[in-house]
Amino acid sequence: MMKALYYKTLENGVVKCKLCPHYCLIGDNEHGLCNVRVNKEGELYSEFFEKVTAIGLDPIEKKPLYHFYPGSTILSVGSLGCTMRCLFCQNYRISHPTPQSYDDSNLFTVKAIVKMASEQENNIGIAFTYNEPGTFYEYMISVAKLAKPTGLKTVMVTNGYINREPLEEIIPFIDAFNVDLKAFSESFYKSITNSRLAPVKKTISRLSSSKKHLEITNLVIPGMNDNYSEFEEMVRWIAGETGDRTVLHISRYFPNFQMQIASTPINILIDLYAIAKKHLKYVYLGNVFDVERDTTYCDQCHNSLIVREPGKTTITGLDKLGNCTQCGNHVLDHI
Ligand code: SF4
C-alpha cells in the first residue's frame, strides 16, 4: 500500500481522487471506481503498490508499437484495476479484479523490476501494460524514474483516461505511448466504457505536442463503432491533431467479458483500413493474419521497410538512421 499522489481530503473525511476524470468521491474504507484506490481515515492509498499480476518479455509489436525499435523485446508489467468499464474488456480478470486476482499477484518492488529489466538479454526497457497503468500510477512513475537514468526505454499502453496534472508529471519519464481510441462518439464511451471521449482526445493531443513517440489503437466492434463515416471522422481528427505520420492500429475484436457479439468480419477491417489510408500514411491491422497490411512501406517510394509475420519482424528496407534504403525518406526515429 502506498499513499496516492493525486487527491484531496474533504471536511467529512471523504476523499476526492484527482488522478482520472471520474474524480471519485470515496468514503472511509471504500474504493474508487477503479477498485484499487482506497480511502483509509481520510487519506487515499494505491492499495496494490508493487503488486504485479502479469509480467513477461514481449515483442514490442505486441504492445502494439510498430515504429518504436521494431523487432525488439520489452519487459512488460501489469497490475490490477482499470479506470474504464468496457463491456468488451479483453483483460477483465486483472482489470476488474476479484479476490482471486489479488491472491494471484506477486510482489515486485520498484528496484526489483528495474534490476530484472536491466538483466534481461535483448530487452530495450519496461512497458506498463496489460491493465490500465493509470491505476498503478505511483508504481509506474517510481519504476520509470529509476529506469530512465539506466538507459532503459519506457512505454505506457493506456486508455488515455487521465487528468492533465498527472499526465504532465509522467510524460518526461515515458518514451513511447500507445493510446486506445475506442470510438469517436461520446455515446459509445458513455454506454460501453462508462467514461468519456473528450478527456481521451485531450490526452492524445497533449502527447502529440510532447513529441514523445505516439501510436493509436482502435478496436473495431461490429455494429458498435464500425460506422464508416464516424470512423473517417476519427481518422481525419487524428491526422489533423497529431499529423498524418501517426501510426494507427485497427484491431479485430473477439467476444469477451460482457460482450458476446461475434468477432469483427475481416472485410469490415479491410474497408476501414482503406478509409484510414486516405488520411494516414501508416495504418496496420491487428489481431488478424495479414502480412500485407502489417508490412511497413515507404510513404514516398513504397519500398518494403519492415515485414511482420507471426512471431517474426524483419527490417528489410531501413538503414540504421531509420531512412528508406531506396529513396532516403526518413521514416523511423527509433530503430
Ligand atoms: S483513478 Fe480510480 S479512484 Fe481515482 S478518480 Fe479514477 S477511477 Fe476514481
Boltz pocket constraint, residues with backbone or C-beta under 6 A from the ligand:
constraints:
  - pocket:
      binder: B
      contacts: [[A, 17], [A, 18], [A, 19], [A, 20], [A, 21], [A, 22], [A, 23], [A, 24], [A, 31], [A, 32], [A, 33], [A, 34], [A, 35], [A, 37], [A, 82], [A, 83], [A, 134], [A, 135]]
      max_distance: 6.0
